[in-house]
Amino acid sequence: MSKILKAASAVAVAVYTIATFTLTDASAAFATPLIADLIQPVPAASTETPAAESDQTAAVNANGDAPVQTVQTIQTVQTIQQIDTQTVRPPIQAETLAQLVSQHSIPASMDPELRCLASTVYFESKGETLNGQLAVAKVVLERRDSPRFPNSICGVVYQKSQFSFVRGGRMPAIPAGSKAWAHAVAISQIALNDHWESPVEGALFFHARHVSPGWRLTRMASIDNHVFYR
């Protein structure tokens, strides 16, 4: 009887052991996927800084205040400053009108408006003083700006019955290499840029001193061979 009990006990132990192992394996099989899904590897901290963040960081000073200029920005500003220095010229300064005239030259390519004005100065006053030539130029410009006359220099000069040197809508030839032409061009440039004031600012009319047209106008001044009115 004792042998039978011992044998039954051994069988029971064996059955219990097998059942335990089976349940443990089954539990492990069900639990493993869940654990794998929940436990994810933690990425290692990167030591590299993104390009945009690196540029932004480089643009901040050591105290963490306002951004500072990068090397590229400084180079750009220096380039612009160099261009400005080369392009912008200092203003023309002179103590006399003669000095101012000497600082001008005949441009290689002359604007038609400048040519019309210089031609008028040449034909009307080439034998007069520089002040007399400037006065003639100022009258032409004053007429251009007046609603009573054409709104361009050439329009004023070629207006019918205004200037005696214009005949049939044409001007005589001008010796381009003459000193008188160089002075006429310089005076015209000075007048166009308003670099020198004339005693007859605002005058719209003038005539030669040897004639007396009887104009009922306000007489302003007499300069060299012309009398000026407004």
C-alpha positions in Angstrom: 0.0 0.0 0.0 2.8 2.3 0.8 4.4 1.6 -2.5 1.2 2.5 -4.3 1.0 5.8 -2.5 4.6 6.6 -3.3 4.1 5.9 -7.0 0.9 8.0 -7.0 2.7 10.8 -5.3 5.6 10.7 -7.8 3.1 10.8 -10.7 1.3 13.8 -9.1 4.6 15.7 -8.7 5.5 15.0 -12.3 2.2 16.2 -13.6 2.4 19.4 -11.5 5.9 20.1 -12.8 4.9 19.7 -16.5 1.8 21.9 -16.0 3.9 24.6 -14.3 6.5 24.7 -17.2 3.7 24.7 -19.7 1.9 27.7 -18.1 5.2 29.6 -17.7 6.1 29.2 -21.4 2.6 30.2 -22.5 2.7 33.3 -20.3 6.1 34.2 -21.7 4.8 33.8 -25.2 1.9 36.2 -24.6 3.9 38.7 -22.6 6.9 39.1 -24.9 5.3 41.1 -27.7 3.6 43.5 -25.3 6.9 44.2 -23.5 8.7 44.7 -26.8 6.2 47.2 -27.9 6.3 49.2 -24.6 10.0 49.3 -24.2 11.6 51.4 -27.0 15.3 52.2 -27.3 16.2 55.8 -26.3 18.1 57.6 -29.0 21.5 58.8 -28.1 21.9 62.6 -27.7 23.3 64.2 -30.9 26.3 66.4 -30.6 25.7 68.0 -34.0 23.8 71.3 -34.3 21.5 71.8 -37.3 22.7 74.2 -39.9 20.0 76.8 -39.3 20.4 76.6 -35.5 24.2 76.9 -35.8 23.9 80.0 -37.9 21.5 81.5 -35.5 23.7 80.7 -32.5 26.7 82.1 -34.3 24.8 85.4 -34.7 24.3 85.8 -31.0 27.0 87.3 -28.8 28.5 85.8 -25.7 26.1 87.5 -23.4 23.0 86.2 -25.2 21.9 89.6 -26.2 21.0 91.0 -29.7 22.4 89.2 -32.7 25.7 90.5 -34.1 26.7 90.8 -37.8 28.1 87.8 -39.4 31.3 87.9 -41.5 29.2 87.7 -44.7 27.0 90.7 -43.7 30.0 92.8 -42.8 31.6 92.1 -46.2 28.3 93.1 -47.9 28.1 96.4 -46.0 31.8 97.1 -46.9 31.1 96.4 -50.6 28.1 98.8 -50.6 30.2 101.5 -48.9 32.9 101.1 -51.5 30.4 101.4 -54.3 28.9 104.5 -52.7 32.4 106.1 -52.3 33.1 105.5 -56.0 29.7 106.7 -57.2 28.9 109.7 -55.1 31.1 112.7 -55.8 31.7 115.7 -53.5 29.7 118.8 -54.4 31.4 121.3 -56.7 32.6 124.4 -54.8 34.1 127.6 -56.1 34.6 131.1 -55.0 34.0 132.7 -58.4 32.0 131.8 -61.5 35.2 131.5 -63.4 36.5 128.9 -61.1 33.2 127.0 -61.4 33.4 127.1 -65.2 36.9 125.7 -65.1 35.6 122.6 -63.2 33.3 121.6 -66.1 34.1 120.0 -69.4 32.2 119.1 -72.6 30.6 115.7 -72.2 31.4 113.0 -74.7 27.7 112.4 -75.3 25.7 115.6 -75.0 22.0 115.6 -74.2 19.9 117.5 -76.8 18.5 119.8 -74.1 22.0 120.8 -73.0 23.0 121.3 -76.6 20.0 123.6 -77.3 20.8 125.7 -74.2 24.5 125.9 -74.9 23.9 126.9 -78.5 21.6 129.8 -77.3 24.3 130.9 -74.8 26.9 130.7 -77.6 25.0 132.7 -80.3 23.4 135.2 -77.9 26.3 136.0 -75.6 29.6 134.4 -76.6 31.5 137.7 -76.5 30.1 138.7 -73.1 31.2 138.0 -69.5 30.4 134.8 -67.8 27.7 136.6 -65.8 26.1 137.8 -69.0 26.2 134.3 -70.5 24.6 132.9 -67.3 21.9 135.5 -67.4 20.9 134.4 -70.9 20.9 130.7 -69.9 18.7 131.5 -66.9 16.1 133.2 -69.1 15.8 130.1 -71.3 15.3 127.9 -68.3 12.8 130.4 -66.8 10.8 130.2 -70.0 10.8 126.4 -70.0 9.3 126.4 -66.5 6.7 129.0 -67.4 3.2 128.0 -68.7 3.5 130.8 -71.2 6.2 129.0 -73.2 7.0 125.5 -74.4 7.9 123.1 -71.6 11.3 122.0 -73.0 14.6 123.9 -73.6 14.6 123.0 -77.3 11.0 124.0 -77.6 11.8 127.4 -76.2 14.8 127.9 -78.4 13.1 126.9 -81.6 9.9 128.7 -80.9 9.0 130.9 -83.9 10.2 134.5 -83.8 12.0 134.3 -80.5 15.8 134.0 -81.3 17.2 135.6 -84.4 20.0 133.0 -84.8 17.4 130.4 -85.5 16.5 130.6 -89.2 14.1 128.2 -91.0 14.1 126.1 -87.8 17.8 125.5 -87.9 21.0 126.8 -86.2 24.3 127.7 -87.8 27.3 125.4 -87.3 29.3 125.8 -84.1 33.1 125.3 -83.9 33.1 122.5 -81.3 36.8 123.0 -80.4 36.5 126.7 -79.6 37.0 128.1 -76.1 33.7 130.1 -76.5 31.8 126.8 -77.1 33.4 125.2 -74.0 32.4 128.2 -71.9 28.8 128.1 -73.2 28.5 124.4 -72.4 30.0 124.9 -68.9 27.6 127.9 -68.2 24.7 125.8 -69.4 25.6 123.0 -67.0 25.9 125.4 -64.1 22.5 126.9 -64.9 20.8 123.5 -65.3 22.2 122.4 -61.9 21.4 125.8 -60.3 25.0 126.0 -59.0 25.3 129.8 -59.3 22.8 132.6 -58.8 22.2 135.2 -61.5 21.3 138.9 -60.8 18.3 138.4 -63.1 16.7 135.3 -61.5 13.1 135.1 -62.7 13.6 137.1 -65.9 11.6 135.9 -68.9 12.7 138.4 -71.6 15.8 140.3 -72.8 16.9 142.4 -75.7 20.1 143.9 -77.0 20.9 147.3 -75.6 21.1 149.0 -79.0 17.4 148.4 -79.6 14.3 149.8 -77.8 11.2 147.6 -78.2 9.1 149.7 -75.9 8.1 146.7 -73.8 5.7 147.4 -70.9 7.5 145.0 -68.6 9.4 145.3 -65.3 13.0 146.0 -66.0 15.4 144.0 -63.8 19.0 144.7 -64.9 21.3 145.5 -67.7 24.2 143.1 -68.0 26.8 143.5 -70.8 24.9 143.9 -74.0 21.5 142.9 -72.9 18.6 144.3 -70.8 16.5 141.8 -68.8 12.8 142.0 -67.9 10.2 139.9 -66.1 
